[in-house]
């Protein structure tokens, strides 16, 4: 059953015996960064024999078998928002904005809305791709 996660199975290599868990897992699962693994470990997404491991600094042992539950990516959905824009120039292919200081350009962690992208989506009726 898909619960929005992918389970990766990893075995700690003999060369990684005694390393920090996050480092040993990064070696065993090269598709994930050490920083991403730290977050997953701290959030309880890593288990050893069905038991959560929450300390990225815990020492790994060669042969440890771990499961890493990686949340499936979600597509961002940007909402059009009526945020006033100062438009210096606009034609069918180009828009020049006098962006005020402090206005975040695009949604990201910590700034999911209230951005220039949200304002432009409103101004351009939902599409930032020119018709044609």
C-alpha positions as CSV (number, residue, x, y, z in Angstrom):
1,X,0.0,0.0,0.0
2,X,1.4,3.4,-1.0
3,X,1.3,5.8,1.9
4,X,3.2,8.6,0.1
5,X,6.6,7.2,1.0
6,X,9.3,5.0,-0.6
7,X,11.2,2.6,1.7
8,X,14.9,2.3,1.0
9,X,16.8,-0.7,2.5
10,X,20.4,-0.1,3.4
11,X,23.1,-2.2,4.9
12,X,26.1,-0.6,6.7
13,X,29.3,-1.5,5.0
14,X,32.3,-2.9,7.0
15,X,34.3,0.2,6.1
16,X,31.6,2.4,7.8
17,X,31.8,0.5,11.1
18,X,31.8,3.0,13.9
19,X,30.9,6.0,11.8
20,X,28.1,8.3,12.7
21,X,24.8,6.9,11.5
22,X,24.1,9.8,9.1
23,X,27.5,9.5,7.5
24,X,27.3,5.7,7.2
25,X,23.8,5.9,5.7
26,X,25.0,8.5,3.2
27,X,27.7,6.0,2.2
28,X,25.1,3.2,1.9
29,X,22.4,5.4,0.1
30,X,24.3,7.8,-2.2
31,X,21.1,9.1,-3.7
32,X,20.4,11.0,-0.4
33,X,22.6,13.7,1.0
34,X,23.9,13.5,4.6
35,X,21.8,16.5,5.5
36,X,18.6,15.0,4.1
37,X,19.4,11.8,6.1
38,X,19.9,13.8,9.3
39,X,16.4,15.2,8.9
40,X,14.9,11.8,8.1
41,X,16.7,10.2,11.1
42,X,15.6,13.0,13.5
43,X,12.0,12.7,12.3
44,X,11.8,9.0,13.0
45,X,11.9,7.8,9.4
46,X,14.8,5.5,9.9
47,X,14.4,2.1,11.6
48,X,16.6,-0.7,12.6
49,X,14.8,-4.0,13.2
50,X,11.5,-2.1,13.3
51,X,12.8,0.3,16.0
52,X,13.1,4.0,15.2
53,X,16.6,5.4,15.3
54,X,16.4,9.2,16.0
55,X,20.0,10.2,16.7
56,X,22.1,10.9,13.6
57,X,25.3,10.9,15.8
58,X,24.7,7.3,17.0
59,X,27.5,5.0,15.9
60,X,26.7,2.6,13.1
61,X,27.8,-1.0,13.1
62,X,28.9,-3.0,10.1
63,X,26.1,-5.2,8.8
64,X,23.3,-3.0,10.4
65,X,20.2,-3.2,8.2
66,X,18.2,-0.1,8.2
67,X,15.0,1.0,6.5
68,X,14.7,4.7,5.4
69,X,11.1,6.0,4.8
70,X,11.5,8.8,2.2
71,X,8.4,10.9,1.6
72,X,7.4,11.0,-2.1
73,X,7.9,14.4,-3.6
74,X,4.9,16.6,-3.9
75,X,4.4,19.0,-6.7
76,X,4.2,22.7,-5.7
77,X,0.9,24.4,-6.3
78,X,1.2,28.2,-6.4
79,X,-2.0,30.2,-5.9
80,X,-2.7,33.4,-7.6
81,X,-2.9,36.2,-5.1
82,X,-4.0,39.8,-5.6
83,X,-0.7,41.5,-4.5
84,X,-0.2,45.0,-5.9
85,X,2.5,45.3,-8.6
86,X,4.2,48.3,-10.0
87,X,4.5,47.5,-13.7
88,X,7.1,49.5,-15.6
89,X,6.4,47.9,-19.0
90,X,4.2,45.1,-20.3
91,X,3.5,43.6,-23.7
92,X,2.4,40.2,-24.9
93,X,5.9,38.6,-24.3
94,X,7.5,40.7,-21.5
95,X,6.6,42.2,-18.2
96,X,9.0,44.5,-16.3
97,X,8.2,44.9,-12.6
98,X,9.5,47.4,-10.1
99,X,9.9,44.8,-7.3
100,X,9.8,46.3,-3.9
101,X,12.6,45.4,-1.4
102,X,11.5,42.5,0.8
103,X,9.1,40.9,-1.7
104,X,10.2,37.3,-1.9
105,X,10.5,36.2,-5.6
106,X,9.2,32.6,-5.5
107,X,7.6,30.3,-2.9
108,X,10.0,28.2,-0.8
109,X,10.3,26.9,2.7
110,X,9.2,29.6,5.1
111,X,7.6,31.7,2.3
112,X,4.9,29.6,0.7
113,X,2.8,32.5,-0.5
114,X,2.8,36.3,-0.7
115,X,5.5,36.2,-3.4
116,X,6.2,37.8,-6.7
117,X,5.2,34.5,-8.4
118,X,1.8,34.6,-6.6
119,X,1.3,38.2,-7.7
120,X,2.2,37.5,-11.3
121,X,-0.1,34.5,-11.4
122,X,-2.9,36.8,-10.4
123,X,-1.9,39.5,-12.9
124,X,-1.5,37.1,-15.7
125,X,-4.7,35.1,-15.0
126,X,-3.0,32.0,-13.8
127,X,-0.4,31.4,-16.4
128,X,3.2,32.7,-16.7
129,X,3.6,31.0,-20.1
130,X,2.8,33.3,-23.1
131,X,0.0,32.0,-25.3
132,X,1.0,30.9,-28.8
